[in-house]
């Protein structure tokens, strides 16, 4: 029986909104922003707007930290504990937090390497959401991004996610064989959710291997 859905996504594909609607449809816990908050709590850091750091050049590890927050909740950590949060520590914290929340079941987890950390769980469904460039642009403009900002983010965020995954998880991104289903979000949020739920039913009906 599937009771965990881990969603990885291309930047701008609408995954944050889709995951939120999916969790409400299932009446499950959504772990997106709360992962950020939980890591901040463990490090005794404040959770602040990422804009404080984006206005000046960051060290490489802060840039990598932020790229995993983009596309869901654009927040990062500030205050005491930030010196601990380089990319390597971040990957370790993601794994600890995600395994803890997955153990509770009935949850939708967005990004943060969840499909990699949880891949051996029999009660897990792994989803990858993507979209054509024009659809991602439409979604980003709809949430208030300028055309220039949207183009820049689409050019850089996924490239940096891929670099992060390659370095810290020793895997390509996206690794297609890792996912149970990959869906083009151009079909609309409700159709994407219907597709995820259909595949979840199919997987839940299959015997555990």
C-alpha positions in Angstrom: 0.0 0.0 0.0 1.4 3.4 -1.0 1.4 5.9 1.8 4.3 8.1 0.8 4.6 10.2 -2.4 7.9 11.8 -3.2 7.8 14.5 -5.9 10.8 15.7 -7.7 10.4 18.4 -10.3 11.8 20.8 -12.9 11.8 24.4 -11.7 8.7 26.2 -12.9 6.7 23.1 -13.5 4.2 24.0 -10.8 5.1 21.1 -8.4 4.6 23.1 -5.2 1.0 24.0 -6.0 0.3 20.5 -7.3 1.8 18.8 -4.2 -0.3 21.1 -2.0 -3.6 20.2 -3.9 -2.6 16.5 -3.9 -2.0 16.4 -0.2 -5.4 18.1 0.4 -7.1 15.6 -1.9 -5.6 12.7 0.0 -5.8 14.4 3.4 -2.1 13.7 3.9 0.6 15.8 5.5 2.5 18.0 3.0 6.3 18.2 3.6 7.7 21.1 1.6 8.1 24.3 3.6 8.0 22.3 6.8 11.2 20.5 5.8 12.9 23.9 5.6 11.5 24.8 9.0 12.5 21.5 10.6 16.1 21.8 9.5 16.1 25.4 10.8 14.8 24.2 14.1 17.4 21.5 14.4 20.2 24.1 13.6 18.5 26.7 15.9 18.4 29.1 12.9 15.7 31.5 11.8 13.8 30.9 8.6 14.1 34.1 6.6 13.4 35.3 3.1 16.1 34.3 0.7 16.2 37.8 -0.7 18.5 38.9 2.0 21.3 36.8 0.4 20.3 37.0 -3.2 21.1 40.7 -3.5 24.8 39.9 -3.2 27.0 37.1 -4.4 27.0 34.1 -2.2 29.6 31.4 -1.5 29.0 28.4 -3.6 27.4 26.4 -0.8 24.8 29.1 -0.1 23.9 29.2 -3.7 23.4 25.4 -3.7 21.3 25.7 -0.5 19.0 28.2 -2.1 18.5 26.3 -5.3 16.8 23.5 -3.5 14.4 25.9 -1.9 13.4 27.6 -5.1 10.3 26.3 -6.8 8.6 25.6 -3.5 9.1 28.0 -0.7 11.9 30.6 -1.3 13.3 30.6 2.1 16.7 29.8 3.7 18.4 29.9 7.0 19.9 32.9 8.7 21.4 33.5 12.1 23.2 31.1 14.4 24.0 27.7 12.8 24.3 29.0 9.3 28.1 28.2 9.3 27.1 24.5 9.6 24.9 24.6 6.5 27.2 24.0 3.6 26.0 21.8 0.8 27.4 18.6 2.4 25.7 19.2 5.8 22.5 20.1 3.9 22.4 16.8 2.1 22.9 15.0 5.4 20.2 17.0 7.1 17.8 16.4 4.2 18.3 12.7 4.5 17.7 12.6 8.3 14.6 14.8 8.2 13.1 13.1 5.2 13.6 9.6 6.7 12.0 10.8 9.9 8.9 12.2 8.2 8.5 9.3 5.8 8.4 6.9 8.8 5.1 8.5 9.8 3.5 7.7 6.4 0.5 9.4 4.8 2.6 12.2 3.4 3.6 14.1 0.2 7.3 15.1 0.2 8.6 17.7 -2.3 12.2 17.6 -3.6 15.2 17.7 -1.2 16.4 14.4 -2.6 13.5 12.3 -1.2 13.3 9.9 -4.2 17.0 9.1 -3.6 16.9 8.7 0.2 13.6 6.6 0.2 14.0 4.6 -3.0 14.0 1.2 -1.4 10.7 1.7 0.6 7.9 -0.6 -0.7 5.3 1.9 0.3 6.8 4.8 -1.7 5.7 6.3 -5.0 8.2 8.4 -6.8 7.0 11.1 -9.2 8.8 13.5 -11.5 7.0 16.6 -12.8 8.3 18.5 -15.9 6.9 20.9 -18.5 7.9 22.6 -21.7 9.7 25.9 -21.5 6.6 28.0 -22.5 4.5 26.3 -19.8 7.1 27.0 -17.1 7.4 30.6 -18.3 3.6 30.9 -18.1 3.5 29.6 -14.5 6.4 31.7 -13.4 4.9 34.9 -14.9 1.6 34.0 -13.2 3.2 34.0 -9.8 4.8 37.4 -10.4 8.3 36.7 -11.9 9.4 39.1 -14.6 10.3 37.6 -18.0 14.0 38.3 -17.4 14.0 36.7 -13.9 12.0 33.7 -15.1 14.4 33.1 -18.0 17.4 33.4 -15.7 15.9 31.0 -13.2 15.0 28.4 -15.9 18.5 28.5 -17.2 20.2 28.0 -13.8 18.1 26.3 -11.2 17.8 22.8 -12.7 21.4 22.9 -13.8 22.5 23.6 -10.2 20.2 20.9 -8.9 21.8 18.4 -11.3 25.3 19.5 -10.1 24.2 19.1 -6.4 22.8 15.6 -7.0 25.8 14.5 -9.0 28.2 15.6 -6.2 26.4 14.6 -3.1 24.1 11.7 -4.2 26.4 10.3 -7.0 23.5 10.2 -9.5 22.3 11.9 -12.6 19.3 14.3 -12.3 16.7 13.4 -13.2 17.5 9.7 -13.1 14.5 8.4 -15.1 14.7 4.8 -13.8 14.2 6.1 -10.3 10.6 7.3 -10.9 7.4 5.3 -11.0 5.8 8.0 -13.2 6.9 11.2 -15.0 4.2 13.7 -15.9 4.1 16.8 -18.1 2.3 19.4 -16.1 1.1 21.1 -19.3 -2.1 19.1 -19.0 -3.1 21.1 -15.9 -2.9 20.6 -12.2 -6.1 18.5 -11.7 -5.2 16.2 -14.6 -1.7 15.7 -13.1 -3.2 14.9 -9.7 -5.7 12.4 -11.3 -2.8 10.8 -13.1 -0.8 10.5 -9.8 -3.7 9.0 -8.0 -4.4 6.5 -10.8 -0.8 5.3 -10.7 -0.9 5.1 -6.9 -3.9 2.8 -7.1 -2.1 0.6 -9.6 1.1 0.4 -7.5 -0.8 -0.2 -4.3 -2.6 -3.2 -5.9 0.7 -4.8 -6.9 2.3 -7.4 -4.7 5.3 -6.2 -2.7 8.5 -7.5 -4.3 
